[in-house]
Every structure is written in C-alpha cells, then in structure tokens.
Amino acid sequence: VRLPSGLESILLLRHPKERRQKHQSAWILERCVSGVRQHVSRRLPRALQSKSIPSGLEHIYEQPQSCLLVFPGAGARPLRDVLDPGVKHLILVDATWRFAREMAAVPEKDDPLGCIRRVELSPPPETRPVFVVRKPMLLAREEE
C-alpha cells in the first residue's frame, strides 16, 4: 500500500530489544506500507547535545509541527481529528509496552519528541476490530 496522500514518510522508532522478540510487528508494517523507515534506538539524541542529526530524522528536529507521534496516552487525540495538510510524517513506536512508554516519555524540554503532537489510532465507530491485543496497556501507571 502506498502512503496516504500528503504523507511523505512513516518512521518506525524501534527499541533495540524488539529485533530479538518472537512476535515482531515491524515486518508487518514494512510489508503492508511502502516507504517505512526504521530508526533503532532507545531514545533519540537530544537536540542540544546532537552535533549531527541522524540521517532521515531531520524533520523531527527541524519541522516538528509536520510530525505526529502515534502513541496512546494523556493528551493524545484521535488521528482522524488531527490529520491535516500540514502533517507530512507519522512516527510509530515498536517495542513492548514497557519499553514503548520509556521511549515515548518526554523527561526533559530538549527531548525531540517533546514538541511533537501525539495521536492515537481508533477504529471508526461503525467497525469492529478483528485483532486481539495480547496484553492491554495500563495507562493508569503513566505518572510513575
């Protein structure tokens, strides 16, 4: 499948341990959507500490308003409510829930993900999902 009209890229932030997991999801995304790029790291380099921005991630640092981080939680809005012509890049997190929360957390103001709007995926009201989540994420523990 090609990227939806207006989107230039989908970036998959992948935790290093995810590559060893038995049930990986990155390969599904790469086979279903063309143009998906991966960046394997626990955290993105801080904007102030990074002498050189990792290749392919320039838009996160230089145009954060053109990006959306797809991750559920406090402040995340439905993707369909936020997607507008200014959005060019979607960022997804590929990790276990524990590591994904760490990766998406914004502990300091110079964290590159701190300036990016957060969205969550939700099926349209008239549809019924046909997949099963093995372990639902517990959002009540976010403040820890």
N, C-alpha and C positions, 0 to 999 in steps of 0.2 A: 504494500500500500504506500502511496506517496504521501508526503506531509500535507496536512490541510493547507488550503490556500492562505497565504500570508505568513505562515511559519517558515523560518529559514533553517531551524535546527532543533533537534531534541538531544539534550545532553544527559547522559546517564552517569551520575556520581555513584561510583561503585566502591563499596568497602573492600579492602584487600582480602579479608577472610571469606568474602562471598564467592570468590573464584573456586574455593575448595568445598563449597556446600553441595550436597547431593541434589537438592532441588533448586537449581538456579533459574532465575527469571530473565536475566539479561538476554540469553539466546532467543527467547520467545519474542521479545521486543525487536531485536535485530532482524529476525526473520519475517516479522509482520509489518514493520515500518522501515522504509528506506531512509538512509541518511542519519541513523542514530550513531552518535559518537559516545565513547566511554572515557571517563577520567577515573583512574583507580587511585584512591587516597582516602585517609580517614578524615582529613579536613582540607579545605582549600587554603592556599597561602594567604596570609593577611595582606591587605592592600598596602599598608605602610612598610611592611617588612619584605615585601617581594620586590626584588630588583628587576626581575623579568616575569611577566605574566605568562603562565603556561600556555602553550600554543593551543588555539581553539577555544580558549576561555576568555578571550579579550572582552567580549560583550558583557560578561558578568561584572567586570571591573569598570569598564568604560561606559556602558549603557544599561545599568541595572533596571531602568524603567521599561526596557524592552523584554525583560525576562519574567517568568513566573516559576516559582518553586512549587511543584506538585507534592504536597505533604499535608496530611490531616493534622488538625490541632487548633489551638486557640488562635483566633484571628484569620484562619483560612476560610476563604469564601468559595462557593461553587465555581468551577472553571467556566461554565457557560455564562455566569454573571460578569466575569472579569475579562474574558477574551475579547479583545478589540483590535483594530488595525495596527495599533502601536506595539502589540505583542509579537515578537519575532522568534523568541526562544523559550522552549519549555525545559525545565530541569527536573529530572526524576532521581530519586534515591533508591539504590539497590543494595539492601542489607537486611539482616534480621531486624525485628522491631527495636531491639535494644540498641544495636549499633546505628540504626537509622535515626533514632531520637538524638543520639550523640552527634551525628553528622549534621542534622538539620538545626541543632541548637545554635543560638547566637549568643555566646557568652560575653563578647566584647563589641564595642561600637565599630571597630575597624574590620570586623568579620565581613567578608564579601557577600555572604548570604543575608546579612542584616538589612540590606537596602532593597531586597527583592520581595515582591508581594507573594503571599502564599495562597495557594488554591487547593481545593480537594476535588476529587472526582466523585460524582454521584450520578447514578443512572437516572434517566428521565422517569418521571412519576408513573408512566404507563407501562414500564418494562419491569421484568423480574430477572435479576442476575442469575446466571447459570453456572456460577463458580462457587467454590467453597473456600472460605478462609480457614486455614488450619488452626491458627491462634489469633483471635481478635486482639487488636491493640488496645491497651488500657490507657486512656487519655487522662484519667484522674490522677496519675502519678507524675505528671509533667513538671510540677513545681519542685521536685527533688533535685 
